[in-house]
Amino acid sequence: MNFITNILNTLGWYPTIFFLMLLESTVVPVPSEFVVTPAAYHAASGSLNVFLVILFATLGADIGASINYFVALYVGRPVIYKFANSKWGKMCLLNQEKVEKSEKYFDDHGIAATLTGRFVPVIRHLISIPAGLARMHYGKFLLFTTIGAGGWHSVLALLGWYLHAIVPEDQLNDKISEYAEYIKFAILGLIVVAIVYFVIKRKLNHKQEKSA
């Protein structure tokens, strides 16, 4: 966390936000909570523009996700799994189980997984791999990724803005860890509710079509 903060302060906020969120959307384990939230914390004091924070974070996520997408599209599943099980994959905290989990999430939820998956830990930075393996239309992939990543970064930005009013900077990282867990559970709950709603709605529509 301190390492990320030092990078942000040294290299400049907007380019670093873009670069770190690009990495997070590939296979490099960069926690977006400790990039976007501190940036929004500083934006609340007037030193940054919170809308530019969200914009650069989302653009970085789009580029990183696109890299994963095209790599998966062109190299295929065997190479992806070989990398996940390699020494380099382990250095990125990657393994076959995580890739399989992201594939299952994509299979269960379809192309919408590239949107909802941006809110789910672990799935967030790997969901573009099964999208590429499934040869999902790139335009739809990019649209859903942008909406999902923009939504997630907006949530983190709101958290940073809120924390600025109640938390001194030397306690920021601890509070981010605390609040981020609550946010994850809340968002996961909303995703479950949304999925249940759409499943029930689809079944009701199917029954109506049968009875018509």
C-alpha positions in Angstrom: 0.0 0.0 0.0 2.8 2.4 0.9 4.7 1.4 -2.2 1.7 2.3 -4.4 1.3 5.6 -2.6 5.0 6.4 -3.2 4.7 5.6 -6.9 1.6 7.9 -7.2 3.4 10.7 -5.4 6.6 10.3 -7.4 5.4 9.7 -11.0 2.3 11.9 -11.1 -1.2 10.8 -10.3 -3.1 10.6 -13.6 -0.4 8.6 -15.6 0.2 6.3 -12.7 -3.5 5.7 -12.1 -3.8 4.8 -15.8 -0.7 2.5 -15.7 -1.6 0.7 -12.4 -5.2 0.1 -13.5 -3.9 -1.2 -16.8 -1.7 -3.7 -14.9 -4.6 -4.7 -12.6 -6.7 -5.6 -15.6 -4.0 -7.9 -17.0 -2.6 -10.5 -14.6 -0.6 -8.3 -12.2 -2.2 -8.2 -8.7 -2.6 -4.4 -8.2 -5.4 -3.6 -5.8 -7.5 -0.9 -7.3 -8.8 0.1 -3.8 -5.4 1.4 -2.9 -5.0 3.4 -6.2 -8.4 5.0 -7.0 -9.5 5.6 -3.4 -6.4 7.6 -2.3 -6.6 9.5 -5.5 -10.2 10.5 -4.8 -9.2 11.3 -1.2 -6.7 13.9 -2.6 -9.3 15.1 -5.2 -11.6 16.0 -2.3 -8.9 18.5 -1.1 -8.8 20.1 -4.6 -5.4 18.7 -5.7 -6.9 16.4 -8.3 -10.1 16.2 -10.4 -12.2 13.2 -9.3 -13.7 12.8 -12.7 -10.3 12.6 -14.3 -9.3 10.0 -11.6 -12.2 7.8 -12.7 -11.6 8.5 -16.4 -7.9 7.5 -16.3 -8.6 4.5 -14.1 -11.2 3.3 -16.5 -9.1 3.9 -19.6 -6.3 1.9 -18.0 -8.7 -0.9 -17.2 -10.0 -1.0 -20.8 -6.5 -1.3 -22.2 -5.4 -3.9 -19.7 -8.6 -6.0 -20.2 -8.1 -5.7 -24.0 -4.6 -7.1 -23.7 -5.9 -10.1 -21.8 -8.8 -10.5 -24.3 -6.5 -10.5 -27.4 -3.9 -12.7 -25.8 -6.6 -15.3 -24.9 -8.2 -14.9 -28.3 -5.0 -15.6 -30.2 -3.0 -18.0 -28.0 -5.8 -20.2 -26.8 -6.6 -22.1 -23.6 -3.6 -24.5 -23.5 -1.1 -21.6 -23.4 -3.2 -19.6 -20.9 -3.2 -22.6 -18.5 0.4 -23.3 -19.1 1.3 -19.7 -18.0 -1.1 -19.9 -15.0 0.8 -23.0 -13.8 4.3 -21.6 -14.5 6.7 -19.8 -12.2 5.8 -16.4 -13.9 2.1 -17.1 -13.3 2.7 -17.8 -9.6 4.7 -14.6 -9.3 1.5 -12.8 -10.5 -0.5 -14.8 -7.8 -2.1 -16.6 -10.7 -3.0 -20.3 -10.9 -5.2 -22.7 -12.9 -7.9 -22.7 -10.3 -8.4 -18.9 -10.6 -8.6 -19.1 -14.4 -11.1 -21.9 -14.2 -13.1 -19.9 -11.7 -13.2 -16.9 -14.1 -14.2 -19.2 -17.0 -17.0 -20.7 -14.9 -18.3 -17.2 -14.0 -18.3 -16.3 -17.6 -20.1 -19.5 -18.6 -22.7 -19.1 -15.9 -23.5 -15.4 -16.6 -22.8 -15.0 -20.3 -21.4 -11.8 -21.8 -22.8 -9.8 -19.0 -20.1 -11.3 -16.8 -17.6 -8.8 -18.4 -19.7 -6.1 -16.7 -20.6 -7.7 -13.3 -17.3 -9.4 -13.0 -15.6 -6.1 -12.6 -17.1 -5.9 -9.1 -16.0 -9.4 -8.0 -12.6 -10.0 -6.3 -10.2 -12.2 -8.3 -12.7 -12.4 -11.2 -12.2 -8.7 -11.9 -8.8 -8.9 -13.6 -9.3 -12.3 -15.2 -12.8 -12.1 -16.7 -11.4 -10.8 -20.0 -9.6 -14.1 -20.5 -12.7 -16.3 -20.9 -14.3 -13.5 -23.0 -11.3 -13.8 -25.4 -11.4 -17.6 -25.3 -15.2 -17.5 -26.2 -14.5 -15.0 -29.0 -17.0 -12.5 -27.6 -17.6 -9.6 -29.9 -14.9 -7.1 -29.1 -17.3 -4.0 -29.3 -19.6 -5.6 -26.7 -16.7 -6.7 -24.6 -15.2 -3.2 -24.5 -18.6 -1.5 -23.8 -19.4 -3.9 -20.9 -15.9 -3.6 -19.5 -16.0 0.2 -19.6 -19.4 0.3 -17.8 -18.3 -2.2 -15.2 -14.9 -0.7 -14.6 -16.3 2.8 -14.6 -18.9 1.7 -12.0 -16.4 0.1 -9.8 -14.0 3.0 -9.9 -16.9 5.4 -9.2 -17.7 3.4 -6.0 -14.0 3.6 -4.9 -13.9 7.3 -5.8 -17.0 8.0 -3.6 -15.3 6.1 -0.8 -12.2 8.2 -1.1 -14.2 11.4 -1.2 -16.1 10.3 1.9 -13.1 9.3 3.9 -11.4 12.7 3.3 -14.0 14.2 5.6 -13.6 11.8 8.5 -10.1 10.2 8.3 -6.6 11.8 8.6 -4.2 10.7 5.8 -2.0 8.6 8.1 -5.0 6.3 8.8 -6.3 6.2 5.2 -4.9 2.8 4.2 -6.3 1.0 7.3 -9.8 2.6 6.7 -9.7 1.7 3.0 -9.1 -2.0 4.0 -12.0 -1.8 6.4 -14.5 -0.2 4.2 -13.5 -2.1 1.0 -14.6 -5.3 2.6 -18.0 -3.9 3.4 -18.3 -2.6 -0.2 -17.3 -5.9 -1.7 -20.0 -7.8 0.3 -22.6 -5.1 -0.5 -21.8 -5.3 -4.2 -21.8 -9.1 -4.3 -25.2 -9.0 -2.6 -26.5 -6.6 -5.3 -25.1 -8.8 -8.0 -26.8 -11.9 -6.6 -30.1 -10.0 -6.3 -29.8 -8.8 -9.9 -29.0 -12.3 -11.2 -32.0 -13.8 -9.3 -34.2 -11.1 -10.7 -33.2 -11.7 -14.3 -33.4 -15.5 -13.9 -36.9 -15.2 -12.5 -37.9 -12.7 -15.2 -36.6 -14.9 -18.0 -38.5 -17.9 -16.6 -41.7 -15.9 -16.3 -41.3 -14.6 -19.9 -40.6 -18.2 -21.1 -43.8 -19.5 -19.4 -45.9 -16.6 -20.9 -44.5 -17.5 -24.4 -45.4 -21.1 -23.9 -49.0 -20.3 -22.8 -49.5 -17.8 -25.6 
